[in-house]
Amino acid sequence: MERPDDRVPSVFRFATELVAWVATPWALARYSWPAAVLSLVVLIGGPAVFATPGDKNKVVVPVPGWVTVVFVLLQLVAAVVSAWWLWPAWAAVPVTLLAAATLRTEQPRWRWLMSSAG
């Protein structure tokens, strides 16, 4: 199976990741600075270190495709939960819609990750 075109999904994925990277430590910092720092280590460091061969040009620690899918799902959940925790509905609803769009556009990549790359 050939790797699907990832240009449009990567825009949605990156936008959702940005929300997760900002909102999650912001939400957690109210309760625990160590938890806020740990969230950044997991949300940014995890996918930077662990990657599926063929999905990134440089892979530090190779993992099966399902691990990459789990990292993306973690980012989506973190973005949505943190947005609803921190912000009013008028700000959290667009984040939820962005995460839903990401979830939809990621499907071809996830099928590829689960079949040929993992």
Contact map, one row per residue, 1 for C-alpha under 8 A:
1110000000000000000000000000000000000000000000000000000000000000000000000000000000000000000000000000000000000001001100
1111000000000000000000000000000000000000000000000000000000000000000000000000000000000000000000000000000000000001000000
1111100000000000000000000000000000000000000000000000000000000000000000000000000000000000000000000000000000001001000000
0111110000000000000000000000000000000000000000000000000000000000000000000000000000000000000000000000000000011001000000
0011111100000000000000000000000000000000000000000000000000000000000000000000000000000000000000000000000000000000000000
0001111111000000000000000000000000000000000000000000000000000000000000000000000000000000000000000000000000001000000000
0000111111100000000000000000000000000000000000000000000000000000000000000000000000000000000000000000000000000000000000
0000111111110000000000000000000000000000000000000000000000000000000000000000000000000000000000000000000010000000000000
0000011111111000000000000000000000000000000000000000000000000000000000000000000000000000000000000000010011000000000000
0000011111111100000000000000000000000000000000000000000000000000000000000000000000000000000000000000000000000000000000
0000001111111110000000000000000000000000000000000000000000000000000000000000000000000000000000000000000000000000000000
0000000111111111000000000000000000000000000000000000000000000000000000000000000000000000000000000110110010000000000000
0000000011111111100000000000000000000000000000000000000000000000000000010000000000000000000000000010010001000000000000
0000000001111111110000000000000000000000000000000000000000000000000000000000000000000000000000000000000000000000000000
0000000000111111111000000000000000000000000000000000000000000000000000000000000000000000000000000100000000000000000000
0000000000011111111100000000000000000000000000000000000000000000000000000011001000000000000000100110010000000000000000
0000000000001111111110000000000000000000000000000000000000000000000000000011001000000000000000000000000000000000000000
0000000000000111111111000000000000000000000000000000000000000000000000000000000000000000000000000000000000000000000000
0000000000000011111111110000000000000000000000000000000000000000000000000000001000100000000000100000000000000000000000
0000000000000001111111110000000000000000001000000000000000000000000000000011011101000000000000000000000000000000000000
0000000000000000111111111000000000000001001100000000000000000000000000000000001000000000000000000000000000000000000000
0000000000000000011111111100000000000000000000000000000000000000000000000000000000000000000000000000000000000000000000
0000000000000000001111111110000000000000000000000000000000000000000000000000001001100100000000000000000000000000000000
0000000000000000001111111111000000010010000000000000000000000000000000000000011001000000000000000000000000000000000000
0000000000000000000011111111100000111011000000000000000000000000000000000000000000000000000000000000000000000000000000
0000000000000000000001111111110000010000000000000000000000000000000000000000000000000000000000000000000000000000000000
0000000000000000000000111111111000010000000000000000000000000000000000000000000001001100000000000000000000000000000000
0000000000000000000000011111111110110000000000000000000000000000000000000000000000000000000000000000000000000000000000
0000000000000000000000001111111111110000000000000000000000000000000000000000000000000000000000000000000000000000000000
0000000000000000000000000111111110000000000000000000000000000000000000000000000000000000000000000000000000000000000000
0000000000000000000000000011111110000000000000000000000000000000000000000000000000000000000000000000000000000000000000
0000000000000000000000000001111111110000000000000000000000000000000000000000000000000000000000000000000000000000000000
0000000000000000000000000001111111111000000000000000000000000000000000000000000000000000000000000000000000000000000000
0000000000000000000000000000100111111100000000000000000000000000000000000000000000000000000000000000000000000000000000
0000000000000000000000001001100111111110000000000000000000000000000000000000000000000000000000000000000000000000000000
0000000000000000000000011111100111111111000000000000000000000000000000000000000000000000000000000000000000000000000000
0000000000000000000000001000000011111111100000000000000000000000000000000000000000000000000000000000000000000000000000
0000000000000000000000000000000001111111110000000000000000000000000000000000000000000000000000000000000000000000000000
0000000000000000000000011000000000111111111000000000000000000000000000000000000000000000000000000000000000000000000000
0000000000000000000010001000000000011111111110000000000000000000000000000000000000000000000000000000000000000000000000
0000000000000000000000000000000000001111111111000000000000000000000000000000000000000000000000000000000000000000000000
0000000000000000000000000000000000000111111111100000000000000000000000000000000000000000000000000000000000000000000000
0000000000000000000110000000000000000011111111100000000000000000000000100110000000000000000000000000000000000000000000
0000000000000000000010000000000000000001111111110000000000000000000000000000000000000000000000000000000000000000000000
0000000000000000000000000000000000000001111111111000000000000000000000000000000000000000000000000000000000000000000000
0000000000000000000000000000000000000000111111111100000000000000000000100000000000000000000000000000000000000000000000
0000000000000000000000000000000000000000011111111110000000000000000100100000000000000000000000000000000000000000000000
0000000000000000000000000000000000000000000111111110000000010000000000000000000000000000000000000000000000000000000000
0000000000000000000000000000000000000000000011111110000000111000000000000000000000000000000000000000000000000000000000
0000000000000000000000000000000000000000000001111111000000111110000100000000000000000000000000000000000000000000000000
0000000000000000000000000000000000000000000000111111101100111111001100000000000000000000000000000000000000000000000000
0000000000000000000000000000000000000000000000000111111100100111101100000000000000000000000000000000000000000000100011
0000000000000000000000000000000000000000000000000011111110100110000000000000000000000000000000000000000000000000000010
0000000000000000000000000000000000000000000000000001111110000000000000000000000000000000000000000000000000000000000010
0000000000000000000000000000000000000000000000000011111110000000000000000000000000000000000000000000000000000000100010
0000000000000000000000000000000000000000000000000011111111100000000000000000000000000000000000000000000000000000000000
0000000000000000000000000000000000000000000000000000111111100000000000000000000000000000000000000000000000000000000000
0000000000000000000000000000000000000000000000000000000111110000000000000000000000000000000000000000000000000000000000
0000000000000000000000000000000000000000000000001111100111111100000000000000000000000000000000000000000000000000000000
0000000000000000000000000000000000000000000000011110000001111100000000000000000000000000000000000000000000000000000000
0000000000000000000000000000000000000000000000001110000000111110000000000000000000000000000000000000000000000000000000
0000000000000000000000000000000000000000000000000111100000111111000000000000000000000000000000000000000000000000000000
0000000000000000000000000000000000000000000000000111100000001111101100000000000000000000000000000000000000000000000001
0000000000000000000000000000000000000000000000000011000000000111111100000000000000000000000000000000000000000000110011
0000000000000000000000000000000000000000000000000001000000000011111110000000000000000000000000000000000000000100111011
0000000000000000000000000000000000000000000000000000000000000001111111000000000000000000000000000000000000000000110001
0000000000000000000000000000000000000000000000000011000000000011111111100000000000000000000000000000000000000000000000
0000000000000000000000000000000000000000000000100111000000000011111111110000000000000000000000000000000000000000100000
0000000000000000000000000000000000000000000000000000000000000000111111111000000000000000000000000000000000000100100000
0000000000000000000000000000000000000000000000000000000000000000011111111100000000000000000000000000000000000000000000
0000000000000000000000000000000000000000001001100000000000000000001111111110000000000000000000000000000000000000000000
0000000000001000000000000000000000000000000000000000000000000000000111111111000000000000000000000000000000000000000000
0000000000000000000000000000000000000000000000000000000000000000000011111111100000000000000000000000000000000000000000
0000000000000000000000000000000000000000001000000000000000000000000001111111110000000000000000000000000000000000000000
0000000000000001100100000000000000000000001000000000000000000000000000111111111000000000000000000000000000000000000000
0000000000000001100100000000000000000000000000000000000000000000000000011111111100000000000000000010001000000000000000
0000000000000000000000000000000000000000000000000000000000000000000000001111111110000000000000000000000000000000000000
0000000000000000000100010000000000000000000000000000000000000000000000000111111111000000000000000000000000000000000000
0000000000000001101110110000000000000000000000000000000000000000000000000011111111100000000000100010000000000000000000
0000000000000000000100000000000000000000000000000000000000000000000000000001111111110000000100110010000000000000000000
0000000000000000000000000000000000000000000000000000000000000000000000000000111111111000000000000000000000000000000000
0000000000000000000100110010000000000000000000000000000000000000000000000000011111111100000000000000000000000000000000
0000000000000000001000100000000000000000000000000000000000000000000000000000001111111110001100100000000000000000000000
0000000000000000000000000000000000000000000000000000000000000000000000000000000111111111100100000000000000000000000000
0000000000000000000000000010000000000000000000000000000000000000000000000000000011111110000000000000000000000000000000
0000000000000000000000100010000000000000000000000000000000000000000000000000000001111111000000000000000000000000000000
0000000000000000000000000000000000000000000000000000000000000000000000000000000000111111111100000000000000000000000000
0000000000000000000000000000000000000000000000000000000000000000000000000000000000010111111100000000000000000000000000
0000000000000000000000000000000000000000000000000000000000000000000000000000000000010011111110000000000000000000000000
0000000000000000000000000000000000000000000000000000000000000000000000000000000000000011111111000000000000000000000000
0000000000000000000000000000000000000000000000000000000000000000000000000000000000100011111111100000000000000000000000
0000000000000000000000000000000000000000000000000000000000000000000000000000000100110011111111110000000000000000000000
0000000000000000000000000000000000000000000000000000000000000000000000000000000000000000111111111000000000000000000000
0000000000000000000000000000000000000000000000000000000000000000000000000000000000000000011111111100000000000000000000
0000000000000001001000000000000000000000000000000000000000000000000000000000001100100000001111111110000000000000000000
0000000000000000000000000000000000000000000000000000000000000000000000000000000100000000000111111111000000000000000000
0000000000000000000000000000000000000000000000000000000000000000000000000000000000000000000011111111100000000000000000
0000000000010011000000000000000000000000000000000000000000000000000000000000000000000000000001111111110000000000000000
0000000000011001000000000000000000000000000000000000000000000000000000000001001100000000000000111111111000000000000000
0000000000000000000000000000000000000000000000000000000000000000000000000000000000000000000000011111111100000000000000
0000000000010000000000000000000000000000000000000000000000000000000000000000000000000000000000001111111110000000000000
0000000010011001000000000000000000000000000000000000000000000000000000000000000000000000000000000111111111000000000000
0000000000000000000000000000000000000000000000000000000000000000000000000001000000000000000000000011111111100000000000
0000000000000000000000000000000000000000000000000000000000000000000000000000000000000000000000000001111111100000000000
0000000110010000000000000000000000000000000000000000000000000000000000000000000000000000000000000000111111110000000000
0000000010001000000000000000000000000000000000000000000000000000000000000000000000000000000000000000011111111100000000
0000000000000000000000000000000000000000000000000000000000000000000000000000000000000000000000000000001111111110000000
0001000000000000000000000000000000000000000000000000000000000000000000000000000000000000000000000000000011111111000000
0011010000000000000000000000000000000000000000000000000000000000000000000000000000000000000000000000000001111111100000
0000000000000000000000000000000000000000000000000000000000000000100010000000000000000000000000000000000001111111110000
0000000000000000000000000000000000000000000000000000000000000000000000000000000000000000000000000000000000111111111000
1111000000000000000000000000000000000000000000000000000000000000000000000000000000000000000000000000000000011111111110
0000000000000000000000000000000000000000000000000001001000000001110110000000000000000000000000000000000000001111111111
0000000000000000000000000000000000000000000000000000000000000001110000000000000000000000000000000000000000000111111111
1000000000000000000000000000000000000000000000000000000000000000100000000000000000000000000000000000000000000011111111
1000000000000000000000000000000000000000000000000000000000000000000000000000000000000000000000000000000000000001111111
0000000000000000000000000000000000000000000000000001111000000001100000000000000000000000000000000000000000000001111111
0000000000000000000000000000000000000000000000000001000000000011110000000000000000000000000000000000000000000000111111
